[in-house]
Amino acid sequence: TLLSVNTPTEELRRVDAAHHMHPFTNNSELEDKGARIITRAEGCWLSDSEGNRILDAMAGLWCVNIGYGREELSQAAARQMSDLPYYNTFFQTSHVPAIALSAKLAELAPGDLNHVFFAGSGSEANDTNLRMVRTYWQAKGQPERNVIIGRWNGYHGSTVGAMSLGGMKGMHAQGGIVDGIEHIDQPNWWLEGGDMSPEEFGLERARQLEEKILELGPDKVAAFIAEPVQGAGGVIVAPDSYWPEIQRIVDKYGILLIADEVICGFGRTGNWFATETLGLRPHIMTIAKGLSSGYQPIGGSIVCDEVAEVIGGVEFNHGYTYSGHPVACAVALENLRLLEEEKVIERVRDETAPYLKQKFEALVDHPLVGEAKIVGMMGSIALTPNKETRAVFAAEAGTVGFICRERCFSNNLIMRHVYDRMIISPPLVISKEEIDILIERARQSLDETH
Ligand code: PLP
């Protein structure tokens, strides 16, 4: 039988559990409970197969920056599918959507980040980066400079290369990682700051990069990769002292800085890119998600003049069938046009993000909430049994967060949990009225968490 949105939910759940392997999910749990089946979406609101309206405070997976249901984007896709549904950008061919999108990205990106290598996703783009920075140093006659340093609890994707650059130990344990990748600790003051002030701790964590470079030998290190604000690790906002010190160290040893802007890019922190919010000067930025607001799968690496020139001097044996896919590029271009013409990012920066910050930070008066951190439209709260000692619910880490997420779910609010941090990353078009609903439902869900 043909399944449709009109098929009874129980049947959809049964078939889903029987045949669909869900990412990052213990699939056996779906056999009893079944997945929630999302059928439509508009603005910041999802509808499910049981007729609920759900406020999506995660913008899907941090990606639907422009909000759901924009006809302009489906029309851009339809037009491009009729004109040229596919052609590749390999072997000295090109097409208008890829040309136009790379020029637009060069215009939007800061400094001399003027060149784009397209991929189908953020993970693929980070695999490109891994190979590109090693190829860069080879081409410069320094092939021994091949170690890349990432951070524990960082997330750069799920392909083998991207997963290795990331520091998710549970992922590393399932199959091992690529050689020549090292990790330093994350700047998570709440969890790991001990008696230090946040500023002391930020410096201490940044200096781990210098220690690691000296331990490996400065002539062995190719690059450092990090998310400007760690997303999947729990929206960890580094203390203010952290990034200037990282930038100083990167400059001092002449290693490449890769800013993974997959979540932070395209307005999430109140500027086009978080490197602007934090004053960083990366050589490469990873992009995906908000580039197309998730309407089409697309990612890429925006590369500075010097690295592009060196890579351009060799044949870089790398590329994906869908690098610069014309439909994805056309949709991304239209998405950027909407973000720009409707001044979505300016409104986030000047109006809705300050409003959200005030409401979100006020959640610390809840008995379960230890700290609330937010930059632009990405934030997290730490759940704790003791605010003074910054204790965690250690024995069952993650359980309380899981319960809170379930309460949100039943209150028709999508928030995610990472261990015992609750995180939000709503569509950038969220209104003040919707922010009020978000906070009200979050508070109610916290009240019901015990
Ligand atoms: N980099 C960061 C910072 C991410 O948050 C993600 C996904 O969440 C990725 C890379 C991987 O992107 P994708 O899932 O499109 O492969």
Residues whose N, C-alpha, C, O or C-beta is under 5 A from the ligand:
A	BS01	PLP	S121 G122 S123 E124 Y155 H156 G157 E227 G231 D260 V262 I263 A288
